[in-house]
């Protein structure tokens, strides 16, 4: 004979199969979202970002500069303008990512030893794209200017070999050594952060939605009717099936990123898998806490979305944690995916030992506190429902006697 726990878990799996929203949120929708995110950034390196040029000099120097910008793999000179206002207007309209203004008499100034006036404009509202355009413009400009200066030194300033002319043209060189993501692959940089952020949203939302189904199916009995005499068992049987599903999704994701896609993984898959399990449990604890505090399906789902949606912004990948204001840092500490990302970065990029990630594991373990609060609230609601039922029965008994 099947135990009560077995019946409850079987009932939860049956609910998962029969409810179309649960099927979507735990099945095809995560797969579709993850594949779509990967497809968007699959190219890895942004190329041919459109920029415009305002050439007021119309000289050999200005044409060399334009060819230099266009030869950059990151940039593509797609438009020329007669005035800066026209170029800036198209940039504000989203048609361009940057505009370069080459001032009048630039070639004349260079012949006289005066630095020519060349100004670059880019839209910093596109954070990552803006930084790319800025860096590519600076690199292409300096390369072109250095090439001109080397030719000038070879022809008339006494330099006898190219190395000597290059040393005079570029006396100080810069070497940038990436600690990880050496190829600057944007798919590796962004997908490894965006996918866990979406994953967290799905876990929290599914947790809240699964609880709301119990209210919908038992409007008269309420939470107490579902919790019955064993709130802990009811909560466990409710959450365990989804824990297994989302943990499996997480494992498939890291296999896809670090094995199939071949992105570097210098650490331990076992450590990452343990971190994922703790993250799933932590997200479920926060989702359950939101639901039990609000006890209204619509408001709880809205609150869960508002809580988990800023995960990408607050996890410290696209914006440094040290530059966040204190409220943002507090919010970040309440998001399980932030601590998971710290573990993933140290494992995948640095190959750190588990000891180096111990503080993040402790932070994930700390989400047992909201789990205990949920359990206490569950027993409290069950006790209230019992008192209400007892009063109703006592009232009915009094009516019968009367």
N, C-alpha and C positions, 0 to 999 in steps of 0.2 A: 504494500500500500504506500502511495506517495505521501511524503511528509508535507506539512503546511508550507515550509520553505520552498520545497520543490514545486508545489502547486503555484505559488506566487511567482516564481521565476518563469515557469512555463507560461503563466498568464501574461507576464511582461513580454516574453518573446512573441506570443500570439498578438499582443497589442502592437508591437513593433511591425509585424508583418501586415496587419490590417489597416493601420493608420497611414494614409498617403503622405502626410507632412513628415512623420517620423522616417518613413522610407526615404524621402528626399533628403532630409537633413543628415541622415546617417549613411546614405548610400550613394546615389548618383550625383547629388549636388556637390559634395566635397571633391569627388573625383573630377567633375567638370570644372570647378573653380581652380583646382590645383593645376590641371592641364592648361587651362586658359592663361593663368599667370605665367606658367613656363613658356607658353607659345609667344606671349607678348615680349618676353625678354630673351627668347631663345638665341637671337643673334649675338648676344653677349657683349659686343662692343658697339656703342652708338656711332654711326657713320653718316657722313653727308648731311650734317645739320645745316639748314638753310640760313645764310646770312646775306646781307646786302652791302653794297659799297657805294659811298659818295666820293667820287674822284674829282676834286676841284683843281688838281694840278695838271692832269692830262699829260704826264711826262713819262719818260722811260722808267724812272724810279717807281712811279705810282703803278705802272703796268707790272713791274716786277713784284711789287708788294701784293697786288691782286692775285697774280699767278701763285705766289707763295701761300696765300691764304687758301686758295682753291686746291692746291696740291696736298694740303693737310687731309688725312683720311677722315678726320672728325668733321671737317667743314666742307661746305659747298657754296660757292658764290653764285647765287641764283638770280640776283637782280642788281641793277645799277640805277642810281638816282642822281638827279641834278641838284637836289637840296636835301639837307639833313632832315627837315620836317617830314618829307615824304617817307623816308626810310623809317623814322621813328613811328610814324603812324601805322605802317605795315607791321612793325615789330609789336606795337601795342595790340594790334588786331590778331596776333598769333600767327601771321604768315611767315615771320622770320624769328630766329632766335638771337640775332645780333646784327649790328650795323657798324661799319667802319667808315670813319671820316678821314680822308687824306687831304690835308690843308693845301692851300695855294702856295706856290713857290717852294714846295718841299724839296725838290731836286736842287734848286738854287741854294737853299739853306744848307743842304748836305755838302755841296761843293765848297761852301764857305766855312765848313766845320761847325755849323750850327745844327743842333738836332732838329730834324723835320717834325712838324706837328701832325701826328697821327693819333686819333682818338677812337677807342672801341667802346661800343655800348652793347649791353646784353640785358636780358630780362631776368633779374634775380628772383622773381617769383617762382620760376621753374628752378628749384634749388639745385638738383643734380645736373640738369641740362645747362643751367646758367654757369655752374662751375666748370663744366666741360668746355663750353664755348670760350669762357675767359682764359682757361689754361691753353686751349688750342690756338687762340688768337695770339697770345703772348709767345708761345713756342714758335709759331709760324713767322711772326714778325721778327723775333730775335734771330731766327735761322736765316731769313732773307737779308737782314741788315748785316749779319756776320759774313754772309757770302759776298756781299758787295764790298765790305771793308777788306776782306781777304784779297779780292781782286785788285782793289785800289792799292794795297800794300805791295802786292807782287809787281804791279806795273810801275809804281813811282816812288814808293817810300823805302826802298832799299832792302826789302825782305827777299831772300834768295830761295827759300823753299816754302812749301805750303804750311808745314808745321810751324815755322817761325812766324809766318803771316797770321796763322790762326791764333797763335799765342798772343800776338799783339792785338788782334781784333776782339778776342774773348779772353781777357786776362784772368777772369774768375769763372770757373765752370761749376755747374751744380750737378750733383749726382743724387738721384732719388731712389732709394732702395725700399721696396714694399715689404712689409713684414709678412703679409699674406695676400692672397689674390694678386699674384705678381702680374698676371696678364690683364688686370683691371676688368675682369669679366663681370658685367653688370647683372647677368643672369645669376651668377654665383652670389653676388653681393646682395641683390634684392630678393630673389626667390627664397633664399634660405631664411629670410626674415618675414616676408609677406605671407608665405604659406603657414608658418606657425601662428601668425597673428590671426589669420582666418580660422585656423584650427581652434584656437581658443574661443573665438566668437561662437562657433558651431557647438562646442562642448557646453558652454554656459547656456546658450539658447535652448539646446535640446534638453538640458537638465530642467530648466524652468518649464518648458512646454510639457515634458512628461509628467511633472507634478500637476500642471493645470488640467491635464486630461482626467485625473482622479476627481478634481472638483467638478468637472463637466459631467462625468459619468455618475457621480453621486452628489447631486446638488443638495439633497435634503440631509444626508448623513454628514457631509462636510469632510474635513481632513480626519476628524476623529473616527468616522466610519471606515475610512481606508486604513488608518493606522491600527485600529482594533486594539488588541491587548498587548501587542509586541511592536512598538514603534521602531525599535532598532532593526528588527528583522524586516519590517516593511520597507524601511529606507534602504537597507542593504540590497534586498531583492529588486528594488526599483532601479538602483544605480548600477549594479554589477554588470548587467548585459551591455549597457552603454559604455562602461569602463573598458570592457573587452573590445568593443567595436572601435572606439576612438584610439585605444592603444595600438590596435592592429593598423589603423590608418597611419598613425605616427611612425610605426616601424616600416611600413611600405614607403612612406615619404622619404625617410633617411636612406633607405635602400635605393630609391629612385635617384636621389640627389648625389649620393656619395659613391654609388656602385654603378648604376646604369649611366647616369650623366657623366660620371668620372671626375666630379669635383674633389679636390684634395680632402682627405680625411686622415689626420695625423694621430688621432687619439683612439679611444676605445668605443666600439659600438655598444658594448655591454653597459658602460657608464651612461651613454646617451639613451639607451633603452630604459634604464632605471629612472633617469630623469624624466623621460616622457610619461612613464606610469605615474610618477608623483605629480606631474603637471596635470594629467587628466583628473586625478583625484582632487587636486587643489581647485581646479576649475569647477568641478562638480560641487565641491563644498561651497564655493562662492555663489554658484547658481542656486543651490538649495537654500542658502542663507537669504538671498534676495527674495526668493519665493515665500519662505516662511515668515519673513518680516512684513511683506506686503499682503500676501494671501489674496491677491486679485490677479487673474491671468493676464489681462491686457497691460496693466501697469507694471507687473513683474517682468513681462517680456520686454517692454520699453526700457525699463531700468537696466535689465541685463544687457541690452544692446548698447545703451549709453555707457555702461561700465566697461564693457570689453572692447568696444570699437576703437578707442585710441591706443590699442596695444602696439601697433607699428610705430606710432609717433613717440611713445614713452619707453620703448624697450631699449633705447640707447644705441641703435644701429645707424639711423639716418640723422640723429641729432645727439650730441654728446650729453651724457647724464650730468656731468659737472656744470654745464651751462643752464640746466633746467632750474626754474624757481622751486622753492621748497614745496609748495602744494603739488607741483608736477612730480617731484621725487616721491612724495607720499603716495600719490596715485599709482606711480610706477611700482612701488613696493607691494601694492595690493593686487597687482596683475601677475598671476603665476607665470605667464609666458615670458615676462621680463627676466625672471630668475632662470628659466629654462634656456633662454637665449644666451645668457652669460655662460652657462655650462656648454652649450653647443659651440659657441665661439672658441672657448678655451680648448675644447676637445678637437674640433675639426681643424682649427687654424694653428694652434700652438702645440697640440699633443700633450697637454698638461696632465699631471697625475690627478687622481681622484681627490687627493688632499688639497690641491689648489682650488678645487671646486666645492670643497666641503661647506663653505659659508653659504653658497647658493643652495646646496642640498638642505642645509638647516633652514633656510628661508622657505623652501618648499614644504618641509616637514611642519613648519609653523602654521600652515593652513589647517592643521588638525584643530586649531582653536575655533575657526568658524564651523567646522564639522561638529565639534562638541556643542556649540551654541545651537546648531540646527537640531541636534538630538535632544537637548534640553527643551527647546521650543516644541518639538514633536510630543514629548511626554506631557508638557503643559497643555497643549491643545487637546490631547487625548483625555487628560483629566477633566478639562472643562466640558468636553462632550459627554463624559460619563456623568458629571454632575447634572447637566441639562437633561439627559435621558432619565436619571433617577427622579428628578423633579417632575418630569412629564408622567412617569409611571405612578408616582405618588399622587399626582393630581387626578389621573384617571381612576385610581383606586378609590380616592375620596368621592368622586362623582358616582361610582358604582354603588358605594355604600349608602350615599344619600338617596 
